[in-house]
Each structure stands twice: as C-alpha cells, then as structure tokens.
Amino acid sequence: MSVIEQIIPQVKVCVVYHSPYGHTAKVAQYITQGAEQAGAEVHLISVAAPQWDLLDQADVIVIGCPTYMGSLTAALKQFMEDSSKRWLARAWQGKLAAGFTNGGGLSGDKLAVLQQINLFAMQHGMVWAGLPFMPTGRSALDINRMSSFLGLMTQSDNASVEITPPEGDLETARKFGKYLAELRLTHLPV
Ligand SMILES: Cc1cc2nc3c(=O)[nH]c(=O)nc-3n(C[C@H](O)[C@H](O)[C@H](O)COP(=O)(O)O)c2cc1C
C-alpha cells in the first residue's frame, strides 16, 4: 500500500446492472469510468452472475436496469429478492446507494424504476445519493438532459450501442460515477 493510499483510503464501488442488449451496460461502464477517475476500486457486476462477496465489501452500490413496462426488469427484481438474507442481517446498512435506468422513451416512466431502486436501498438501510447536476439543455450533448434528480436517466434509440445512448447521457453517467465515489469519501469517510 502506498503512502497516499494509507492517507486517503480507497473507496470500493460496485456497479450492478442488467442489460439484455448492451445499452444499460454501456451506461454502467461510464459510471465505472467516472468512479475510477476519482480513485475508487470499481467492480462492474452483471445480475446474471452477482458477486455477493464484493457487494458485501462495497462502500457504494450503484444499481441499474432498463425500464420495462414502466418498471424494473424481472432479472433486477430477482437480484433484489436474492439479497433478502443480507436485508435480514442488515449487511448493507450504511453503504451509499444510487440508481440508474435506460429507456427507449424520453419519459417512458423511467422515474418508477428509480423509485423502486430507491425503496430497495431504503429497505436495506443504505444511504441514498441522488444526481445533483443541473440540466445544461435537452440536446444529445447535454448533461442530465432528462432533468432527473432521484438518479440517472439515459435514453437509447433502437440502434447499435455504438451510437446510442448519446454522448451527453454517457458523460452524465461518467460524472455521476465520479461524484458518487467522491461523495462517499467526503461525507461518509471509509
Ligand atoms: C419488454 C420491453 C418493455 C419496455 N418498456 C419500456 C418502457 O416502459 N419505457 C421505456 O422508456 N422503454 C421501454 N423499453 C425499451 C427499453 O428500455 C430499452 O430497449 C432498453 O433500455 C435497452 O437497454 P439494454 O440495451 O440494456 O437492454 C422496453 C423494452 C422492452 C423489450
């Protein structure tokens, strides 16, 4: 361990996601990138293969999935239910939590997904962090173009992950990851 690491402990971040077609996974990657820029140790975890030991050790858990029928995807809900032993043991109490969702619509009822992830975090006794960035506008290059504050909303068209979600959404995701790692360090010292 370096002297700097001894002075400033490394925040451990887990980004848990479900993403059948890769768009939400791309958002998760940008959140990861941002947290890494803040010096965090970050693990990207698919709900298809949850790494429970890493989640138990995390300081920050960021959870996301596509919006399906104005709700969570079944796979993310399954992950939530599979965490119930940890809920009973209060194993994740005090960790910082945040949420994100990607949808095809501009609204698409994405808020309902963030609310469900928020409630899940509250059930676990985690500490919720919203998204604090003021929208810079509503174009594809803008930050927080959907004016979401409970968590991160991104939007993808029915096209390849190479071109959608747009740059502004991905940059918002990167900034969110950086913010969460820094927030954990400054407000809930590890
Ligand atoms: C069954 C189904 C339901 C969907 N419902 C919604 C919805 O309610 N709102 C919305 O904005 N997009 C909806 N979509 C679009 C998905 O959110 C979008 O395709 C997804 O975010 C792509 O993410 P992925 O590439 O990570 O799978 C739906 C897609 C499917 C397949």
The ligand as a Tripos MOL2 file, in Angstrom:
@<TRIPOS>MOLECULE
LIG
   31    33     1     0     0
SMALL
NO_CHARGES

@<TRIPOS>ATOM
      1 C1        -40.4970   -5.6450  -22.8680 C.3       1 LIG1
      2 C2        -39.9650   -4.2520  -23.0280 C.ar      1 LIG1
      3 C3        -40.5870   -3.2120  -22.3690 C.ar      1 LIG1
      4 C4        -40.0920   -1.9180  -22.4790 C.ar      1 LIG1
      5 N1        -40.7230   -0.9160  -21.7890 N.ar      1 LIG1
      6 C5        -40.2110    0.3400  -21.8280 C.ar      1 LIG1
      7 C6        -40.7960    1.3760  -21.0540 C.ar      1 LIG1
      8 O1        -41.7640    1.1940  -20.3150 O.2       1 LIG1
      9 N2        -40.2380    2.6040  -21.1140 N.ar      1 LIG1
     10 C7        -39.1550    2.8730  -21.9100 C.ar      1 LIG1
     11 O2        -38.6890    4.0200  -21.9330 O.2       1 LIG1
     12 N3        -38.5790    1.9070  -22.6580 N.ar      1 LIG1
     13 C8        -39.0710    0.6490  -22.6240 C.ar      1 LIG1
     14 N4        -38.4850   -0.3550  -23.3450 N.ar      1 LIG1
     15 C9        -37.2260   -0.0650  -24.0810 C.3       1 LIG1
     16 C10       -36.0430   -0.4910  -23.2330 C.3       1 LIG1
     17 O3        -35.9940    0.2360  -22.0190 O.3       1 LIG1
     18 C11       -34.7370   -0.3120  -23.9790 C.3       1 LIG1
     19 O4        -34.7830   -1.1020  -25.1360 O.3       1 LIG1
     20 C12       -33.6060   -0.7300  -23.0750 C.3       1 LIG1
     21 O5        -33.3680    0.2860  -22.1400 O.3       1 LIG1
     22 C13       -32.3580   -1.0860  -23.8090 C.3       1 LIG1
     23 O6        -31.4150   -1.4400  -22.8290 O.3       1 LIG1
     24 P1        -30.4160   -2.6620  -22.9740 P.3       1 LIG1
     25 O7        -29.7280   -2.4920  -24.2920 O.co2     1 LIG1
     26 O8        -29.5180   -2.5050  -21.8050 O.co2     1 LIG1
     27 O9        -31.2080   -3.9430  -22.9300 O.co2     1 LIG1
     28 C14       -38.9530   -1.6580  -23.2770 C.ar      1 LIG1
     29 C15       -38.3300   -2.7150  -23.9590 C.ar      1 LIG1
     30 C16       -38.8280   -3.9980  -23.8420 C.ar      1 LIG1
     31 C17       -38.1300   -5.1360  -24.5560 C.3       1 LIG1
@<TRIPOS>BOND
     1     1     2 1
     2     2     3 ar
     3     2    30 ar
     4     3     4 ar
     5     4     5 ar
     6     4    28 ar
     7     5     6 ar
     8     6     7 ar
     9     6    13 1
    10     7     8 2
    11     7     9 ar
    12     9    10 ar
    13    10    11 2
    14    10    12 ar
    15    12    13 ar
    16    13    14 ar
    17    14    15 1
    18    14    28 ar
    19    15    16 1
    20    16    17 1
    21    16    18 1
    22    18    19 1
    23    18    20 1
    24    20    21 1
    25    20    22 1
    26    22    23 1
    27    23    24 1
    28    24    25 2
    29    24    26 1
    30    24    27 1
    31    28    29 ar
    32    29    30 ar
    33    30    31 1
@<TRIPOS>SUBSTRUCTURE
     1 LIG1         1 GROUP 0 **** ****
